[in-house]
Amino acid sequence: MSLLILGSVALDAVKTPFEEHEDLFGGTASYATISASFFVRPSMVAIIGDDFPKQYLEDLKQRNIDLTGLQIVPGKTFRWSGEYFDNMNNRKTHLTELNVFADFIPVLPEAYRKLPFILLSNIGPDLQLHVLDQLEDPRFVIADTMNLWINIARPDLMKLLARIDLLSINDSEARELTGDNNLVKAGEILRSMGPKYVAIKKGEHGCYLFGPDQFFSCPSFPLEEIKDPTGAGDAFAGGLAGYLTDHCDAAVQQGGINFDILRQAVVYGSVMASFAIESFGPDRLRTVTKNDIEKRVQLLKTYSLL
């Protein structure tokens, strides 16, 4: 089974209270596909300009990633610049240059249209819907979003929520979309909008998973040092989606994707997010081994009595 991942590939400039880096390998699809590639062979749907560094493209080619759906066009790659403050929870965006991403119309290769597992990473809901319209019979669809789309594209976002199986969203976005400050209530309100399951990411405080009369709280993996939180949510979603795709046969035997399998997927997603924030860009993710992942999963379960 393969996993389709739609999103952005970008060049980032990130500043924290301790360090500053430019031209980092970034984008929602980048973190998600690298994270998912430890479990399955993900298929990336994204766009880059002809200025995209060759070493970054080579990194993707050398991983277990299908790049047939990656468009390379003349022009400049999407760029983003941001700064983190204090405890890394507060962030300010300084620059967003869409460049070739402004004209991105994702067209799925024929083989991609049959893929059963879909991750629609944080991108405009109109593009997420455009990809859904090209799929033949998706088995499980995960989507991520952000406050920008809540503010400027709510009608399309509401259409999207009615067509997905799991929504991945952070705590402030969940509050903004639902109008409720209580995350437990917000989770149920979000489920009433369409998705059967909702994962609310709470940064260093872990993640809440909601299902039909079901609830799971997963802690974050404790780290002594955080370098760069950029991409953590995308690595989480990629790890979760990759784990689900890898365990689809077990899910079928149990009658389909269920809450128990999703709980395990959330744990793996949280672990992948913990690796992502240990470096600027996805550098740490690229050096992780499957043994590293399993060791951290077992430690997290031991710490938390999961």
C-alpha positions in Angstrom: 0.0 0.0 0.0 1.2 3.5 -0.8 0.4 6.8 0.7 -0.3 10.0 -1.2 0.9 13.2 0.4 -0.1 16.6 -0.9 1.6 19.8 0.4 4.2 22.4 -0.1 8.0 22.2 -0.6 9.7 25.4 0.5 12.9 27.1 1.3 12.7 28.5 4.9 14.5 31.1 6.9 14.2 30.4 10.7 15.3 32.5 13.6 15.1 31.4 17.3 16.4 33.1 20.4 19.6 31.0 20.0 20.3 30.5 16.3 19.4 31.7 12.8 19.4 29.8 9.5 18.5 30.5 5.9 17.6 28.4 2.8 16.5 25.5 4.9 14.8 22.5 3.3 11.1 23.1 4.4 7.5 22.8 3.5 4.6 20.7 4.7 5.0 17.9 2.2 8.8 17.7 2.9 8.4 17.0 6.6 5.4 14.8 6.1 6.9 12.6 3.3 10.3 12.2 5.0 8.5 11.2 8.2 6.2 8.8 6.4 9.0 7.2 4.4 10.2 5.3 7.5 7.0 3.2 7.3 5.9 3.1 3.6 6.8 4.5 0.2 4.9 7.8 0.1 4.0 9.6 -3.1 4.5 13.3 -3.0 2.4 15.9 -4.8 3.9 19.3 -4.7 5.7 22.0 -6.8 9.2 23.6 -6.8 11.0 26.1 -8.9 14.2 25.4 -10.9 16.1 27.2 -8.2 15.5 24.4 -5.7 18.8 23.2 -4.4 19.9 20.0 -6.1 21.2 18.5 -2.8 17.7 18.8 -1.3 16.1 17.2 -4.4 18.7 14.4 -4.2 17.9 13.8 -0.6 14.3 13.1 -1.6 15.3 10.9 -4.4 17.5 8.8 -2.2 14.7 8.2 0.3 11.8 5.8 -0.1 9.7 8.5 -1.8 7.9 8.5 -5.2 8.4 11.9 -6.8 6.4 11.3 -10.0 3.9 13.9 -8.7 6.5 16.6 -7.9 6.3 19.4 -10.5 9.5 21.2 -11.3 8.8 24.5 -13.2 10.8 27.6 -14.2 10.8 30.2 -11.4 11.5 30.5 -7.7 10.5 28.0 -5.1 8.0 29.0 -2.3 9.8 30.8 0.5 8.9 31.4 4.1 10.6 33.2 6.9 9.7 33.1 10.6 11.0 33.8 14.1 10.4 32.0 17.4 10.4 33.7 20.7 10.8 32.8 24.4 9.9 29.1 25.0 9.5 28.4 21.2 5.6 28.4 21.5 5.3 31.9 20.0 6.1 32.5 16.4 5.9 35.4 14.0 5.9 35.1 10.2 8.2 37.7 8.6 7.9 36.8 4.9 5.8 34.5 2.7 6.7 34.4 -1.0 4.4 32.0 -2.9 6.4 32.2 -6.2 5.7 29.1 -8.3 3.3 27.9 -5.6 0.9 30.7 -6.5 0.0 28.9 -9.8 0.1 25.4 -8.4 -2.7 23.1 -9.7 -2.1 19.6 -8.5 -2.7 17.1 -11.2 -2.4 13.5 -10.0 -0.5 10.9 -12.1 -2.9 8.1 -13.1 -1.4 5.6 -10.6 -1.9 8.1 -7.7 -5.6 8.2 -8.3 -6.1 4.7 -7.0 -4.1 5.2 -3.8 -6.2 4.3 -0.7 -4.4 6.4 2.0 -4.3 10.1 1.6 -2.6 12.9 3.6 -3.6 16.4 2.6 -1.0 18.4 4.4 -1.5 22.1 5.3 -2.3 23.8 2.0 -5.3 25.8 0.7 -8.6 23.8 1.1 -9.4 24.5 -2.5 -6.3 22.5 -3.6 -7.1 19.8 -1.0 -10.6 19.5 -2.5 -9.2 19.5 -6.0 -7.0 16.5 -5.2 -9.9 14.7 -3.5 -12.0 15.1 -6.7 -9.3 13.2 -8.6 -9.2 10.2 -6.4 -11.1 7.1 -7.3 -11.9 5.3 -4.0 -9.8 6.7 -1.1 -10.0 4.4 2.0 -8.8 6.9 4.7 -8.2 10.6 4.2 -6.3 12.8 6.7 -6.2 16.6 6.4 -4.3 19.3 8.2 -5.1 23.0 8.1 -4.2 26.3 9.8 -5.6 29.6 11.0 -5.0 31.3 7.6 -7.6 29.0 5.9 -10.0 29.3 8.8 -9.9 33.1 8.3 -9.9 33.4 4.5 -11.3 30.1 3.1 -13.8 28.9 5.7 -16.5 27.8 3.1 -14.0 25.5 1.3 -12.6 24.3 4.6 -16.1 23.3 5.7 -16.6 21.4 2.5 -13.3 19.6 3.1 -14.2 18.6 6.6 -17.3 16.8 5.3 -15.2 14.6 3.1 -12.3 13.5 5.4 -11.8 10.8 8.0 -9.4 12.5 10.3 -8.6 16.2 10.9 -5.2 17.1 12.3 -5.2 20.6 13.9 -3.4 22.5 16.6 -5.1 23.7 19.8 -5.3 27.4 18.9 -6.8 26.6 15.5 -9.3 24.2 17.1 -10.4 27.0 19.4 -10.7 29.5 16.5 -12.6 27.2 14.2 -15.1 26.0 16.8 -15.3 29.2 18.9 -14.9 27.1 22.1 -11.9 27.4 24.4 -12.4 24.0 26.0 -10.5 21.5 23.8 -12.6 18.5 24.8 -15.7 20.4 23.6 -13.9 21.7 20.6 -12.9 18.1 19.6 -16.5 17.0 19.6 -17.6 20.1 17.7 -15.0 19.4 15.0 -16.2 15.8 14.7 -19.8 17.1 14.2 -18.4 19.1 11.2 -17.6 15.8 9.3 -14.5 13.9 10.3 -15.0 10.7 12.3 -11.7 11.3 14.1 -9.9 14.5 15.3 -6.4 14.9 16.5 -5.7 18.2 18.4 -2.0 18.9 18.6 -0.9 20.7 21.8 2.8 21.2 21.2 4.9 20.2 24.2 1.7 19.0 26.0 1.1 16.2 23.5 -2.1 15.4 21.5 -5.7 14.7 22.1 -7.4 12.1 19.8 -11.2 12.1 19.6 -13.4 9.3 18.1 -17.1 8.2 18.4 -17.5 8.2 22.2 -13.7 7.7 22.4 -10.8 9.8 23.7 -7.0 9.3 24.0 -4.4 11.7 25.4 -0.9 11.1 24.1 2.0 13.0 25.8 4.9 14.5 23.8 8.3 12.9 24.0 10.4 14.7 26.7 13.3 16.5 25.2 16.2 18.4 26.8 16.8 20.6 23.8 14.5 22.0 21.1 16.2 23.5 18.1 13.4 24.4 15.7 9.6 23.6 16.0 9.0 24.3 12.3 7.5 21.2 10.6 6.7 19.3 13.8 3.0 19.1 13.0 3.7 17.9 9.5 6.2 15.3 10.8 3.5 14.2 13.2 0.9 13.8 10.4 3.4 12.0 8.2 4.3 9.6 10.9 0.7 8.9 11.8 -0.3 8.4 8.1 2.7 6.3 7.4 2.0 4.0 10.4 -1.6 3.6 9.4 -0.7 2.7 5.8 1.9 0.2 6.9 -0.7 -1.5 9.2 -3.6 -1.4 6.8 -3.7 -5.2 6.5 -4.1 -5.5 10.3 -6.8 -2.8 10.1 -8.7 -4.7 7.4 -8.7 -7.9 9.6 -10.2 -5.8 12.4 -12.9 -4.4 10.2 -11.1 -1.2 9.0 -9.3 1.7 10.6 -10.4 1.7 14.3 -9.6 3.8 17.3 -7.0 1.3 18.7 -4.9 1.5 15.6 -5.2 5.2 15.5 -4.0 5.4 19.1 -0.8 3.6 18.1 -0.5 5.8 15.0 -0.7 8.9 17.2 2.1 7.6 19.4 4.3 7.1 16.3 3.4 10.5 15.0 4.3 12.1 18.3 7.7 10.4 18.2 8.4 11.5 14.6 7.5 15.1 15.6 10.1 14.8 18.5 12.8 14.0 16.0 11.8 16.9 13.7 12.3 19.6 16.4 15.8 18.4 17.3 17.4 20.2 14.3 16.8 23.1 11.9 15.0 21.8 8.9 14.5 18.0 8.6 18.2 17.2 9.2 17.5 15.1 12.3 14.7 13.3 10.6 17.0 12.3 7.8 19.5 10.6 10.2 16.9 8.7 12.2 16.8 4.9 12.0 13.9 2.5 12.6 15.6 1.4 15.7 15.7 5.0 17.0 12.0 5.2 16.4 11.0 2.0 18.1 13.3 2.8 21.1 11.6 6.2 21.5 8.1 4.7 21.1 8.8 2.2 23.9 10.3 4.9 26.1 7.2 7.1 25.6 4.9 4.2 26.5 7.0 3.4 29.6 7.1 7.0 30.7 3.3 7.5 30.2 2.0 4.0 31.1 0.5 3.7 27.7 
